[in-house]
Amino acid sequence: MSDTKTLDEAWRRDGSRVLAVLARRLGDLDLAEEALAEALGVAADRWRQAPPDHPTAWLFRVAYHKALDRLRQRDRETPLSEEIMVTQPDFDSNSATLSDAELGLYFLCAHPSLSPDSQAMLMLRLCAGLPTERIAKAFVVDTDAVTRRLTRAKTKIKAAKLPFATPPTSIWSERLPPILATIEIIYDQHYADIGGGTEAEALAREAQDLATALAATLNDQPEVLGLLALIQFTESRRAARLDKDGAMIPLSEQAIDLWDRTRIAKGAALLERAAQMKAPGPYQIRATIHALHARRLEDGTIPWADILELYNALLGLTQSPQVRVNRAVALANVEGPEAALRDVDIALSETPKLATWQPLHAARAAFLARLGRVDEAKAAYQRAIEGCHGSAERRYLIRCAAGLTA
């Protein structure tokens, strides 16, 4: 195995674990990041000759000593505390669960004193290891803005002396939502451009790995299981998402023989475990909607009325634009496109900022096309096409617009 591949695999598999242990032991996120970056630089040079037998432990040991050197330089008169000068932890790379230090880092990033954007950016950077450029793309801002936000958040953590330890289970419920939302952001970055190639697929794997590790660690938290079930159902349709020209294929039109039944079964099993806990939440409801779509494998039909009922329940829990638009699609298949168009137009009048939201215009275009209002549909499709970030959806919408006839 090449030195580069060994280093990449060690970083991808255990980078967040090394960082979490460093940060907890040092009590300083910046110092932990700087030391690990130095260790990676040393590894890139030294591993050319021969990769170590235990690369993760090697990275930790070198990073830890780099951090100690920095601490000694800061204050040559004060000896390092016994809490810092302890033996190296045992890194078990085969463990499917998160270490206590990793879990503590997740919860630290999700501390309620931090803004939602800061929480998400910290987790993307520290727990998922995404570069600032990729985070900037996810939030549609420039890289400097992300750097400033991360710096302010870490400064706040340090100034407030927020704990690196895993909090008591009594407060997990308030900290879990931003953690789950961040994992979904990672996955959505892949899903936004399903034809995006290896980078997009790497993000999907990262989200799956994070969700799987979190579910293995917090297997008594139903919403964690719900998120993993949602990802399993969505991933089950990967092979059916694109046509031969690279255009997106809507879920209701996909070839079900291309769906991965094993993943669907895994998603269903996760949902069943979550349901036994009798604490329904948004991720469980959304995963159940995907499970209902999977019924096409049984009788070829989609239970739109049941799906609409679930979206009604979901709308009672969250007023997100995505839920509103997805509910409108279900409504169009139950009560017709006129009712659905009326619903999204009401949403637009109530929330003017949705005028720049691409999915709303894509949905409006489809409803207008079904109603035979061709000129309006063309205009809506054009707005949706202009707002596309993914090539696959753009190809699909262009084809839909081109197929309109008076």
BELVEN-V735332 format. One record per residue. N is the residue number from 1. PHI is phi in whole degrees, 0 to 359 (none if undefined). BURIAL is b if it has 24 or more other ideal C-beta (glycine too) atoms within 12 Angstrom, else e. D_LAST is the distance of its C-alpha to the last C-alpha in Angstrom with 1 decimal. Layout:
n: (N;N)
phi: (PHI;PHI)
burial: (BURIAL;BURIAL)
d_last: (D_LAST;D_LAST)
This chain:
n: (1;2;3;4;5;6;7;8;9;10;11;12;13;14;15;16;17;18;19;20;21;22;23;24;25;26;27;28;29;30;31;32;33;34;35;36;37;38;39;40;41;42;43;44;45;46;47;48;49;50;51;52;53;54;55;56;57;58;59;60;61;62;63;64;65;66;67;68;69;70;71;72;73;74;75;76;77;78;79;80;81;82;83;84;85;86;87;88;89;90;91;92;93;94;95;96;97;98;99;100;101;102;103;104;105;106;107;108;109;110;111;112;113;114;115;116;117;118;119;120;121;122;123;124;125;126;127;128;129;130;131;132;133;134;135;136;137;138;139;140;141;142;143;144;145;146;147;148;149;150;151;152;153;154;155;156;157;158;159;160;161;162;163;164;165;166;167;168;169;170;171;172;173;174;175;176;177;178;179;180;181;182;183;184;185;186;187;188;189;190;191;192;193;194;195;196;197;198;199;200;201;202;203;204;205;206;207;208;209;210;211;212;213;214;215;216;217;218;219;220;221;222;223;224;225;226;227;228;229;230;231;232;233;234;235;236;237;238;239;240;241;242;243;244;245;246;247;248;249;250;251;252;253;254;255;256;257;258;259;260;261;262;263;264;265;266;267;268;269;270;271;272;273;274;275;276;277;278;279;280;281;282;283;284;285;286;287;288;289;290;291;292;293;294;295;296;297;298;299;300;301;302;303;304;305;306;307;308;309;310;311;312;313;314;315;316;317;318;319;320;321;322;323;324;325;326;327;328;329;330;331;332;333;334;335;336;337;338;339;340;341;342;343;344;345;346;347;348;349;350;351;352;353;354;355;356;357;358;359;360;361;362;363;364;365;366;367;368;369;370;371;372;373;374;375;376;377;378;379;380;381;382;383;384;385;386;387;388;389;390;391;392;393;394;395;396;397;398;399;400;401;402;403;404;405;406)
phi: (none;291;297;296;294;299;295;299;292;296;292;293;283;229;302;292;292;297;298;297;294;300;297;294;290;271;68;209;293;298;297;297;296;297;294;293;298;297;297;295;296;296;298;301;275;283;285;298;281;195;296;289;293;234;299;293;297;299;301;296;300;293;298;297;290;298;295;298;299;295;296;295;291;294;217;288;272;258;291;291;289;296;297;278;276;236;289;289;289;268;271;259;291;272;288;275;264;282;290;299;294;297;299;298;293;304;292;297;297;266;300;296;285;265;290;305;295;295;303;295;297;298;294;297;281;272;270;260;72;285;290;299;297;288;295;300;295;295;260;54;225;278;298;299;295;295;301;296;295;296;297;297;296;292;296;295;301;290;294;275;52;295;287;272;286;295;287;296;299;296;248;298;300;277;265;292;308;293;294;295;297;291;299;293;301;300;293;296;297;289;290;297;219;292;258;282;84;295;295;295;294;296;295;298;295;299;296;298;297;296;295;295;295;294;292;292;275;248;284;253;252;299;289;295;296;296;296;296;298;301;293;298;298;294;293;298;254;306;292;256;281;239;271;295;265;83;269;296;245;302;307;290;249;289;283;290;290;267;287;271;294;295;295;298;296;296;298;296;295;297;296;296;297;295;297;296;274;52;219;297;208;304;291;294;295;296;295;295;300;293;296;294;298;291;296;303;293;271;226;79;246;245;282;299;297;293;295;299;298;292;294;299;294;294;294;288;262;214;261;293;302;299;295;299;291;297;297;297;297;295;299;299;272;252;251;109;294;294;296;293;298;300;294;288;291;295;300;294;290;283;228;304;295;292;298;258;267;301;301;296;291;296;293;302;301;296;294;297;297;294;274;80;269;298;298;293;296;300;296;292;297;297;295;293;296;296;266;289;255;252;292;295;292;300;299;296;292;299;295;298;296;293;274;288;228;289)
burial: (e;e;e;e;e;b;b;e;e;b;b;b;b;b;b;b;b;b;b;b;b;b;b;b;b;b;b;b;b;b;b;b;b;b;b;b;b;b;b;b;e;e;b;e;e;e;b;e;e;e;b;e;e;e;b;b;b;b;b;b;b;b;b;b;b;b;b;b;e;b;b;e;e;e;e;e;e;e;e;e;e;e;e;b;e;e;e;e;e;e;b;e;e;e;e;e;e;b;b;e;b;b;b;b;b;b;b;b;b;b;b;e;e;b;e;e;b;b;b;b;b;b;b;b;b;b;b;b;b;b;e;b;e;b;b;b;b;b;b;e;e;e;e;e;e;b;e;e;b;b;e;e;b;b;e;b;b;e;e;e;e;b;e;b;e;b;b;e;e;e;e;b;b;e;b;b;b;b;b;b;b;b;b;b;b;b;b;b;b;b;b;b;b;b;b;b;e;e;e;b;e;b;b;b;e;b;b;b;b;b;b;b;b;b;b;e;b;b;e;e;b;b;b;b;b;b;b;b;b;b;b;b;b;b;b;b;b;b;e;b;b;b;e;e;e;e;b;b;b;b;b;e;e;b;e;b;e;e;b;b;e;e;b;b;e;b;b;b;e;b;b;e;b;b;e;e;e;e;e;b;b;b;b;b;b;b;b;b;b;b;b;b;b;b;e;b;b;e;e;e;e;b;b;b;e;e;b;b;e;b;b;e;e;b;b;e;e;e;e;e;b;b;b;b;b;b;b;b;b;b;b;b;b;e;e;e;b;e;e;b;b;e;b;b;b;e;b;b;e;e;e;e;e;b;e;e;b;b;b;b;b;b;b;b;b;b;b;b;b;b;e;e;e;e;e;b;b;b;e;b;b;b;b;b;b;e;b;b;b;b;e;b;b;b;b;b;b;b;e;b;b;e;e;b;e;e)
d_last: (61.1;60.6;61.6;58.1;56.7;59.5;59.0;55.2;55.7;58.4;56.4;53.3;55.3;57.9;57.1;56.2;59.3;61.6;60.2;60.5;64.1;64.9;63.4;65.1;68.4;68.2;66.5;64.6;61.0;61.3;64.5;63.1;60.1;62.2;64.8;62.2;60.6;64.1;64.7;61.5;62.6;66.0;64.4;62.2;65.5;67.9;65.8;65.5;69.0;68.7;66.3;68.3;68.7;67.3;64.7;63.5;67.1;67.8;65.0;66.3;69.9;69.2;66.8;69.3;72.1;70.1;69.5;73.2;74.1;71.8;73.4;76.9;76.1;74.8;78.1;81.0;83.4;81.6;81.7;78.5;78.3;79.0;75.6;74.1;76.8;76.1;75.5;72.3;69.9;69.2;65.6;64.4;61.4;60.9;60.4;56.9;57.6;57.6;61.1;62.3;62.1;58.4;57.7;59.6;57.6;54.3;55.7;57.2;53.8;52.4;55.1;53.9;55.5;52.9;49.4;46.5;45.3;48.9;49.3;46.3;47.3;50.9;49.9;47.5;50.3;53.4;52.4;49.6;51.0;47.7;48.3;47.6;44.8;42.9;43.5;42.3;39.0;38.7;39.2;37.3;40.5;42.9;45.8;48.4;47.0;47.3;50.8;51.8;50.4;52.3;55.4;55.4;54.8;57.7;59.9;59.3;60.1;63.3;64.3;63.7;65.4;62.6;63.9;62.9;64.1;61.8;61.7;62.9;60.4;60.5;58.1;55.8;53.2;52.6;52.6;50.5;47.0;46.9;48.2;45.5;42.8;44.1;44.0;40.4;39.7;41.2;39.0;35.8;36.6;36.3;33.2;31.4;31.3;31.8;31.6;34.3;37.1;40.8;40.9;38.2;39.8;43.2;41.9;40.7;44.2;45.9;44.1;44.9;48.5;48.9;47.4;49.5;52.7;52.1;51.5;54.6;56.6;55.2;54.6;55.5;52.6;49.6;47.0;48.2;47.7;44.3;43.1;44.5;42.8;39.4;40.0;41.0;38.0;35.7;37.7;37.6;34.0;34.6;34.3;30.9;29.2;28.0;26.4;28.0;26.2;27.3;24.1;24.6;24.0;23.6;26.6;25.0;23.8;27.0;29.3;32.2;34.7;34.6;35.7;39.3;41.0;44.2;42.5;40.8;44.2;45.7;43.2;43.8;47.6;47.4;45.4;48.1;50.8;49.1;48.6;52.3;53.1;51.3;50.0;46.1;44.2;40.8;41.2;42.3;39.4;36.8;38.6;38.5;34.7;34.6;37.2;35.0;32.2;34.9;35.3;32.6;35.6;37.3;34.9;31.4;30.1;29.4;31.3;28.7;30.8;33.8;31.9;30.7;34.3;35.5;33.1;34.3;37.8;36.9;35.4;38.8;40.5;38.3;35.8;34.3;30.6;30.1;31.3;29.1;25.9;27.0;27.9;24.4;23.0;25.6;24.9;21.2;22.6;25.2;23.8;20.1;17.6;18.1;21.8;21.4;19.2;21.9;24.6;23.5;22.9;26.4;27.7;26.2;27.9;31.1;31.3;29.8;30.9;28.1;25.8;26.9;26.7;24.3;24.0;22.9;19.8;19.0;19.3;17.3;14.4;14.6;15.0;12.1;9.8;11.7;11.2;7.4;8.1;5.9;8.2;11.1;10.6;10.6;13.7;15.3;15.0;16.6;19.4;20.0;20.3;22.6;24.8;25.2;28.8;28.4;27.2;26.1;23.7;22.4;21.6;19.8;17.6;16.8;15.8;13.6;11.8;11.6;10.1;6.8;3.8;0.0)
